[in-house]
Each structure stands twice: as C-alpha cells, then as structure tokens.
Amino acid sequence: TRSTEPAVLEARIMLNRLRQATGELASGQTSPKEAAVKIGSYVRSLVDSTNRISRSFAPQLARPIAQLDEIADELKRADSVTPDFVKAWTEKAVAIYEVLEAHLRELYQQVNVGAYG
C-alpha cells in the first residue's frame, strides 16, 4: 500500500491544477485554446497517476476519469467557445472534480491507515 500513496498524492495535485486551469478559463484569464492544452496535459498526468494506484483501491476512479477525459476532448474540439459553453463546461468539470476529490481523499485515508494502522 505504501507504493500507492505517492500516486494518490500526485493525482490530488493534478486535480488541484485542473481546478485552477478551469477557474482561469471560467474567469477569462486563459483563452479556451490555452486552457484546452493545459487541461489536456493535466488529465493525461492524472490518468498516469491513477493508473499507478492499485486496482483494489481505484475501481471507483475509472468512470469519473473517463468522463473527465471526454470533456477535456470536448473543450479541445470546440469550434466556437461562447460564454455559455464555458459556463456549462465548467459546471460539468467541477462536478467531476468533486467526485474525484472525494474518491482520492478516501483512497488517501485508506492508504495511510493501511500503511500505519
């Protein structure tokens, strides 16, 4: 279980970076194209991190990770990015982030209890 802990921490860091990039997109600090590149990169890093989490610990991550990958691709492919599109996209992303954060927090606690308990 100890080898899983760094991957859980890395996944939580990537999730925080995703939240920040989404906030920058929503506030207009970052262009949609730039945000799509950043978010795509962070999603790939999140996938890499979660792939290193033991299968016994991480089955609940598969669906939200797939959803996140799908909406990141949706942002990248968008032809015209209107304020309404950004608002709707941000709401979907934040909902997925919340689900992932809850699972990662739980995994982190399980890993720590398993490692030290």
C-alpha positions in Angstrom: 0.0 0.0 0.0 2.9 2.4 0.6 3.8 2.4 -3.1 0.2 3.6 -3.9 0.5 6.7 -1.6 2.7 8.8 -4.0 0.3 8.1 -6.9 -2.7 9.2 -4.8 -0.8 12.4 -3.8 0.2 13.1 -7.4 -3.4 12.6 -8.6 -4.7 15.1 -6.0 -2.0 17.6 -7.1 -3.1 17.2 -10.8 -6.8 17.6 -9.7 -5.9 20.9 -8.0 -4.1 22.0 -11.2 -7.2 21.1 -13.2 -9.4 23.1 -10.8 -7.0 26.1 -11.2 -6.9 25.8 -15.0 -10.7 25.6 -15.1 -11.0 28.6 -12.9 -8.7 30.6 -15.2 -10.8 29.5 -18.2 -14.1 30.5 -16.4 -12.7 33.9 -15.4 -11.3 34.7 -18.8 -7.7 34.7 -17.6 -6.9 31.9 -20.1 -8.0 31.5 -23.7 -10.1 28.4 -24.4 -7.3 27.0 -26.7 -4.7 27.6 -24.0 -6.9 26.1 -21.3 -7.6 23.1 -23.5 -3.9 22.4 -23.8 -3.3 22.8 -20.1 -6.3 20.7 -19.1 -5.5 18.0 -21.6 -2.0 17.8 -20.2 -3.2 17.7 -16.6 -5.8 15.0 -17.5 -3.0 12.8 -19.0 -0.9 13.3 -15.8 -4.0 12.4 -13.7 -4.6 9.3 -15.8 -0.9 8.3 -15.4 -1.1 8.8 -11.6 -4.4 6.9 -11.2 -3.0 4.0 -13.4 -0.3 3.5 -10.7 -2.9 3.2 -8.0 -3.6 -0.4 -7.1 -6.6 -1.9 -8.9 -8.1 -2.9 -5.5 -8.0 0.7 -4.4 -9.1 2.5 -7.5 -12.1 1.0 -9.3 -14.3 3.9 -8.4 -12.0 6.3 -10.3 -12.5 4.7 -13.7 -15.8 6.4 -14.5 -15.1 9.9 -13.5 -11.6 9.7 -15.1 -13.3 8.6 -18.4 -15.8 11.5 -18.1 -13.0 14.0 -17.5 -11.1 12.7 -20.5 -14.3 13.0 -22.6 -15.0 16.6 -21.6 -11.3 17.6 -21.9 -11.5 16.4 -25.5 -14.8 18.3 -26.0 -13.1 21.5 -25.0 -10.2 20.8 -27.3 -12.5 20.1 -30.3 -14.9 23.0 -29.7 -15.2 25.2 -32.8 -16.8 28.2 -31.1 -16.4 28.7 -27.4 -19.1 31.0 -26.2 -19.5 32.2 -22.6 -22.5 29.8 -22.3 -20.3 26.9 -23.5 -17.6 27.8 -21.0 -20.1 28.1 -18.1 -21.7 24.7 -19.0 -18.3 23.1 -19.5 -17.0 24.5 -16.2 -20.1 23.2 -14.3 -19.6 19.7 -15.7 -15.9 19.8 -14.9 -16.4 20.9 -11.4 -18.9 18.2 -10.7 -16.4 15.6 -11.9 -13.6 17.2 -9.9 -15.8 16.9 -6.7 -16.4 13.2 -7.3 -12.7 12.6 -8.0 -11.7 14.6 -4.9 -14.0 12.6 -2.7 -12.6 9.3 -4.0 -9.0 10.4 -3.8 -9.4 11.7 -0.3 -10.9 8.3 0.7 -8.1 6.4 -1.0 -5.5 8.6 0.7 -7.1 7.8 4.1 -7.2 4.0 3.3 -3.6 4.0 2.2 -2.5 5.8 5.3 -4.5 3.6 7.6 -3.1 0.5 5.8 0.4 1.8 5.9 0.4 2.9 9.5 -2.5 1.1 11.2 
